Amino acid sequence: MKKIAGLLLTVLLAVGMARAQVSIDCHLAPGWEAAGPVRQYSAENLYDYKDGAADGYLSYGFARMSTIDCKSGGDTLTIDLSEMNDADAAYGLFTANRDAKLPIAPIGMGGQIQPQSAIFAKGKYYVEIAEVAATPEADHSALMQAFAAGIAQRLPGRESAPEALQWFPNENLDSIRLIPESVLGLRLLKRGYVAKYKQGQAFVVLESAPESAAEVMKKLRERFDGSTPAQIGDEAFQAKAQYLDGICVFRKGRFLAGYANLPDAQQAATLAAKLAARIP
Amino acid sequence: MSSNTSRREFLSNGLSAGLALPVLGATSAMALEPQSAKPAAPAKLDYRILGRTGLKVTTVGMGCMITSDPSVITRAADMGVNYFDTARGYQQGNNERMVAAALGARRKQVIISTKSHAPNKEELHKHLETSLRELNTDYIDIWYLHGKGSPDEIADDLIEVQQKAKQQGKIRFTGVSTHSGQQNLLPWMAKKGVFDVVLTGYNFTMGDDMDKAIETAAHAGLGVVAMKVMAGGTRRMKPDDPAYKKLTQEGAMLAALKWVIKKPNIATTIPSITDMDQLDENLKAMAVPFSAGDEKILSAHLESIRPLYCRMCGECDGACQKGLPVADMLRFLTYADGYGQFALGRERFLELSAEHKAVRCGDCAECTVKCPHGVHVQNRMARAQELFA
């Protein structure tokens, strides 16, 4: 009995410590102080803080947010620490918010530092830092880097990006995003990664099992009039559609993947075959 | 139901007549096959004039905040939807970029609104220039000050930036978006005379006070755009929430949208549209009028929240043995639970007298307040005290 109680206490302490680790404050750079208490938001009241943007957080799998305002002289900044349902959701939200024109900085699973803002994801946490500087054009990148690195150091969890990102070919790649629902604007394709290329886009949708993936594939094919079979993965088809142009979709096990928005279906099929070879 | 029916009348009608009516199933019977892979057929469209702007807008517009792919926006424009809403703050600017990519070739045929939550004029000016660049346009049709809850939040220098931008032709019309405090804010905007449009949360769960605020704004010439028309949707609900099942049943969201667009003071709506399927579904709101079937769906939802929702009938005035203003306190709770405006609810609660704030309804052996509409008063009051005190 004592052993069980001891074990329970250990677990509770571990949970408590994990919670303590994710606390946020402003003492991450000299001269910065809190301008108010830490505020907490859940899915129920995130609208109070983020207005319409709350839907974006919720769609990725939002659990809770802690936020604090910091002040130094005439400069203020706000830190939003979002706890997501899992690391993929945190990384997904980062991909939705990153500027595709800027490089990814090595903070946690990935981050971006700008003159007056920073974002990054680490483990199941997604962090946004936004400054309102007394001098609007001031470059405070170093300060943003210091805050981001300081917070990242306190956060537990994964520092590597999701494995699926490695499956997309790098050549002519612009950006990769996790789409939380309706990949390619189609409700059938529930959740997956979309890679934008100089021309066209590739996608990988993660179904729970090969059987459900096959069912989705069947329904998907019915939506594309005039589609023709293709020899990729377990099953595939290619088609030409008004908004998705040349498209090829294949199923490989529980994954549905392919290319869209290419000039013709054959080109989409050629690239899809290369993508299929990279998916385990 | 006439379009002038108040929410209170609707509620009482819906809870009685609505429950007695058979389900017409009109919406599901008329469901269209998703056409994502096929050319977009022009939808049956319904237009209104957006207040003093004179803009002719489709009554169903498009909130682009969580749209999953630019092709959905392009298709909406091809189908005739002409009002598209985004914001500087959505996805750190990526949403404006998506809207630009989707509507580029159609820019002159559509109305684009964006918003800025910048706290001062320098930031606001910077946001405008960034929005123009990211939207790849020379002008923004409607530029909102984002998420304002009271006149105090709208400083004169923010208005000056809007007016100057309008004179310079960088924006065509000025606006304010609001999720709370509409009862004060909208009449203030109506009197102020410097705004052209208001974007406000509005849906079938809201009370007569909201209808009055909107009427004041519309009569003063403000164009009224409604958001949160699906009562906040189901994203923030847990599947065991009693309202979740109701709002996820077939036709519920469409019924909620149709309820809003039948209101003559609302010029357009901006439901968030994620995908092609939802686009097709929402466009039906312009083709098929609000029906008894829709009323039944919404009244079923309201029935599910009946124990929670105060109708402000006043029957409980003076009934509390501790002298609590029951209806007021239930209204504060509705701000938090119904409209998602916890801060507003708490603010109002804290304005109560110290004596009233100290009361804990759980301490009473029996509640002397008996709601004729079935609201579980003691439980709800206890929740308000737990939440706000």
Interface residues (C-beta under 8 A of the other chain):
Chain A: A43 E44 N45 L46 Y47 D48 D51 G52 A53 A54 D55 G56 L58 S59 A96 N97 R98 D99 A100 S117 I119 V132 P136 I179 P180 E181 S182 V183 L184 G185 L186 R187 V194 R223 F224 D225 A239 A241 Q242 Y243 L244
Chain B: P34 S36 A37 K38 P39 A40 G63 M65 I66 T67 S68 D69 S71 V72 T74 R75 A87 G89 Y90 Q91 Q92 G93 N94 H117 P119 N120 E122 E123 K126 H146 G147 S177 H179 S180 M227 G232 G233 R235 R236 S272 T274 D275 M276 D277 Q278 A336 G340 Q341 F342 A343
